[in-house]
Amino acid sequence: MMLPEMIRSTLEKLVKNLRSQESVSGIGLFGSWSRGDADSSSDVDLLIADERNFNREYTDRVEPNGLLIDLNFIPKKWITGVVPSEIDQRLYELHILYDRDWSFGNAKEWIAKAYRKPERIDVRTETYLVDSDIYISRATSAYARGDFRSACVFAGLGVECLSRILIELNLLPISNSRFIRALEESAKMLKMPRIFDDYLTVTRMCGVNHRKAEKKISLLKETWNDITNYTREHAFALNSSHSKVKTALEYYGKCSFLEGVVARSYALLKEGAYVETAHYVLRILASMLENFAWLTSTDKATRAGYASILRPLRSSEETERMYDNVDVAFDVSYVDRKKAHTTIELAKETTLSIRRQRKNLINRLINSSPSSKHPPVALDKRR
């Protein structure tokens, strides 16, 4: 890997400290720096296999020498048993930095052989179908309850999940900051350009220019401030919430997280990638809000609202400004029943089109491809 010296030397020290922890059995670099498409605004991503007894992944952020590094912890059993499909790409991109007992090396060797096989692609894309169904169901429920703005946000998230299938079939990596470009290229390659156009329509990102994209960055910063202030003032509710929500909001609440998001957003803006900027900001904002909804339900001792992401913000003076900002960021301020219905129907039509063609596309495109466009990096089993 051709890493800048500052990153290389910082990683060497960090890896040395991490490997001294008894529970850490493997460390690897993945993401843009591993793929070779990083720039100065890109964070560094490390995948860490941990032997402690936990059943989910979680992310922590550290900032040694001013370098923004995400530590993605996964249970070691995920790479020694049945590998969950959600970590396929990370294993495929992985450049191993430490591997105590060859577990990372063995998992990487397996995924290098399985990653582009139709059977494994079917598993990954089936996961996207499930996620999409969940969001479309939430959109329908929100609509039935008269929360038309939440309905539109969920509809957009549903179409995004299904759109990932096209990117997979085009043999491109899925990245939050390169999603729009990858989707547009994939839709053209698959001769399904309407999917890309419909995605922009459902998510209300048609016609995003420099001013609108920059405004979304500003609204994200304001919403981040409001969320972090709320979590600080409601520490008891945060500590009482589900551990997944707690760790997610603690991660989002770090100043270094906002610093990294803003830097990446402005880098995209400088490239003239206005729609890409909008997508990147809104995807992060949606994830923050989904976790925040769980926190507010804990704080108010109410049932978590699966079918609402915006309306609960309007019910309290503490979050009323947040509601207004999010409203504008997602461009749903003027959504009424008719517009929400049109959005949901287009989302359903788009996802149904992808669903119907998925199996045939896997068989036709993957079976006809003799090799991957993105071969895995050489295996490094350094102890």
C-alpha angles and dihedrals in degrees: 000000000000100000123166111258093245091055093043095050092044092050092050091057094043093049090049090055094044096048089055088067109096095221096053111092102164142019128188140169118237138160129050096341090052094045092047097238098104126123134192092282095053120111121226116247124205125186112211125193108211126192096206118115106264132123106211141049123253136181131225127184126220130180111205112175089354092297113135109227128176115209108206107196119199130176110263089229088069090071099036097049132024105345112226111232093233091075096045096101093046092052091045092053094039122131104193116229099171131010115173098186104011093259093128091044093051093046092049092048090052095047091047087062098038103037098088098033113117091236093057094043087052090055093050095045091046087060090055089052091054093048091048092051090053093053095044089050090052090049090053092047093048090050091051089053093050095251094130095165095056088045091059093047092051092046090056092049090050093054091046091056092053092044089063087071090067091051091050091051091051088056093240127138117252111238129167092222095047100036099111095049092046092048094048092049092046094048090052093047091050091045090241101118092150090067090063093047092048091049091056090047095050092047093044093235097127110123097014107164135181094278095049093045092050090048090056090054090052092049091049090055092050092048091048089054092050094048094047091047090051094049090048092052093043099045093144092057090048092052090047095051126094112294091239091055092044095052092043094052092044088053093047091045095063115107089224089060092056090043091056094046093049093047092050092045094053091045089057090045091052089053089057091245094138098160090045089053091050093049093047093051096043094047091055092044092052092051092049092049094049090057092041090055089059091050094051091048089054091047093050093040091237132131113274109259108235091176100049133060103158110028095067089060090064094057097074136051088224092063103028094100089048089055092053093048095047089046090059095040092058091039094233099124094112099037114132133176094279095049092046091051091051091049094050093047092050090048091052092047092049095047091046090054092054093042093054094050100039100095094044092048092051092051095042101043104031097042090050093051111091094194142004123271088223111044115198120260118258115281114257113193096179114159 
